[in-house]
């Protein structure tokens, strides 16, 4: 059964695909049947260049997605603290 859990947001960044680096303009995040991961459902994260439709896709278990989210937030907190010290 499809979950219909999906969201997207504009982002600014770069990703590396099979043809090299490209600009990323959107991120698509969902929870549904994966294409490749050996899971019933997966958290999917696609970084997309809207113009050329280049993309980098990741399919994660719930546990792996939570770990990535936790470490991402921790890294952001450290980066913000660093930026505050540099600006001071």
Secondary structure, DSSP 8 states (H G I E B T S, - for coil): ----EEEEEEEEEEEEETTEEEEEEEEEEEEE--SSSSSSSEEEEEEE-TTT--EEEEEE-HHHHHHHHHHHHHHHHHHHHHHHHHH-
